[in-house]
């Protein structure tokens, strides 16, 4: 049975967390915290649903560990941006439009809480999976998770080193994984969500787990990820980034042979 009561609890806790983030943003005039809270809340929802789910111990345990580790890594990575004190350009524009409408701004933070609940849906069938045997598909899910989270971590570190080098100011990062994809961090983030459909095989309403990769692709490709990032890159790097667009795949890496 799907633990819907626990899912509603996830939404309620996420709403409280984002309300606190809204208060913090009002005080500091910096809304970047909303992303770190979102990632941490989604990771926390995996732990909560695993704890309250009726499924076997093995899938629930794997869900708790990989969900918590993913949320902790991404949350800390995003929290580092908050500590820098620079507000994301998206949020600067939104906050400017809502400066005289604090309730509208509050609703934006609550929309992020609703997204926590939305992205927690793939965890529900895993938490209800009655199959407690260690199967090949379980090991495959863990392998997908390791590759995805490891790849995203590498891509984030490569970009951070590039940005920290004063000699690269105004240029486009083509180092490491960024040679093969314009957004390798987003690619591996998307790949990570395929671990949950694998863990949900044999569970009631297992199709819910496929919402993870589908929703993440939609958000990255058309809504909050790539469109904003590429628009900002074109404004700041101009023709250099247009050349990068012409020569490098947008999301899915293409590993080219080196010339002999």
N, C-alpha and C positions, 0 to 999 in steps of 0.2 A: 504494500500500500504506500502511495506517495505521501510523505509527511508535509502536507500543505500547511498545517498549523505552525510548523517550524519555519516555513517560507514566509508566512506573514510576520513572524517574529523578526526575521532577517530584515524585512522592509521597515518595521518599526524602529529597530535599532539603527539602521542606516539613516532614517529620517532624523533621529536624535543627533547622530554624529555629524550630519551635514548642517543641522541647525547650529551646532557649536562652531563648525567651520565658517558658517555665514557670519556669526558674531565676531569671530577672529578677523575675517575679511573686512568687516565694517570698521574694526578698530585699526587695522594696519593698512587699509586701502590696497590690499593685495589678495587676489582670489586664487592664486596658484595652489593653495592648500587643497582646493576641491579635488584635484587629481590624485594627490597622495591619499586623501581620505577615501576616495572611490576605490583605489587599488587595495588598500588595507581592508576596507569593508567587504569587498568581494572575496578576498582571501579568508577573512574571518567567517564569512557565510559558509564557506566550504567546511570549516571546522565545526561550526554550529550544526549544520545539517547532518554532518557525519556523526556527531554526538547524539542527535535526536532521531536519526533515521532508524527504520526497522529492519534494515538489511543485514547481511552477514558481516562479521567483523573485518574480514580482509578488504573488501572494496571500500568499506567506510574508513578503515585505517589508512588505506592508500590515498583516498580522497582528502582526508584531513592533513596528511603530511605534504602532499604535493600542492594542495590549495594554499596551505599556510606558507609554505616556502616560496611559492610564486608571489603571493600577496606581499610578503615581507620584503623580498628583493625589490619588486617594483615600487612598493611604497617608500622604501628607503631611498631608492634612486630618485623618485619624484620629490621626496622631502628635501633632498640636497638642493634642488632648484628653489624650494621655498627659502632655505637658509641663505641663498645668494641674494635674496631680497628683490629680484627682478620679476615683475609680473608678466605672465604670458600675454602676447599681443592680442590673442582672442579675448581674453578676460578684460584687458584694458578697454577695448572697444565696447564690450558688453556693459562694463561698469559705467562707462561714460554715458551710455544711453539710459542707464537705470539710476543715475545719481540722484534724481528727485523722486524715484519710485522704489524705495527700499523693499516694499512687499514683493514687487516684481523680481527684484534681485534675490529675495528669499526663495521665491518659487523656482528660480533657476537652480539653486542649491538643492531644493527638494526634488527637482527633476533628476539630478544626479543620484539621489537616493533611490528613485524609481528605477534608474538604470542598474543600480546594485542588485535590486530584486530581479530585474530582467536577466542579468547575467548569472544570477544564482540558479535560475531554472535548470541549466544543464546538470547541476549537482544533484537534483532531486532523484532521478532514477538511479544514480550511482549509490546514493544513501539508502535506497530501497532494494538494491540488488540482493536476491537471496542466495546467489552462488558464492560460496565461501572457499572454493578451491583455487589454488594458484595455477592458472592456465597460461598458455602461450600468449593469449590476447592481453592478459594482465601485464606480463613482462614487456609486451610491445607498447602498451600504454605508458609504462614507466620509461621505456627507451625514448619514445616520442617526447615525453616531458623533459628528459635530460638534454636531448639535442636542442629542443626549442628554447628552454630557459638558458642553457649554456650559450647558445648562439646569440640570443638577445643580450646577454650580459657582455659577451665579447664585442658585439656591435656598439653597445652603449659606451664601453671603455675606449674603443677605437675613436669614436666621435669626440669623446671628452678630451682625449689626448690631442686630437687635431685642433680642437677649439682653444686649448690651453697654450698652443704654440703661437707666439706672436707673429712668426714668419708666415703663417698660413692665413692671416687676416684677409678677408675679402675673397678667398678662393674656395673651391668646392672640394669636399672630402672625397677622395677616390682611393683611400687606403684600406687595406684588408678586405673585409666583407663589403665595403662600400664601393669596391670596384665592380661587383657583380649585381648589385641591386641599389636603387636609389634610396630604398627604405628597408634595409635588412633587419633592423630592429622590429619594424612592424610585421615583416614576414614571419619572424620567429615567434612574435606575440600571437599571430594568427595560428601558426602551427601548434602552439601549446594547447589550443582549445580542442584539438583532435584527440587528446588523451582521454577526455571524458566520455565521448561516444564509445570508445573501446572499453572503458571500465563499465559502461552501462549495458553491454551486451548480456542479454538474458534477464534484464530487469523489466518491471512493468513500465509502460510508457517510455521505453528506451529512446524513442524518437526525440524526446525533449532535449537529450544531450546534444543533438545535432544543431540546436539553436546556438550553441557556443561559437563554432566556426562560422556559421552563416551570419549571425549578428555581428561578430567581430569584423568579418570581411566587409559588410555593408558600412559599418561605422568608419573603418580605416579607409576604405576606397572612396566613399562618396560623402561622408558627413564630417567627422571631427578630426580625422588624421591627415591623410595625404593632401587633400585640397588646400587646407590651411598651410601646411608645411611647405608645399611647393609654391604657393602664392607668395609666402614670405621670402623664400629663397630667390625667386625671380626678382622681387623688389630689391633685395640686398646684393645679389650677385649677377643679375642681368644675363648677358650673353654667355657667360661661363656656365651658368646653370642650364641655359637652353641647350648648349652643347652636351652637357651631362644627360639631359633628357633624351637627346637624339641617340646617344651611344650606350645608354645603360637602362636595363629593364626597370620598370617602376616598382614592382613588388617581388615577384618570384625571381630568384637569382638565376642568372645564366652564366655558367662557368665556361669561359672561353679558353681555347688553347693559346698558350703563349707562342708568339712567333719564333720560328727556329732561326 
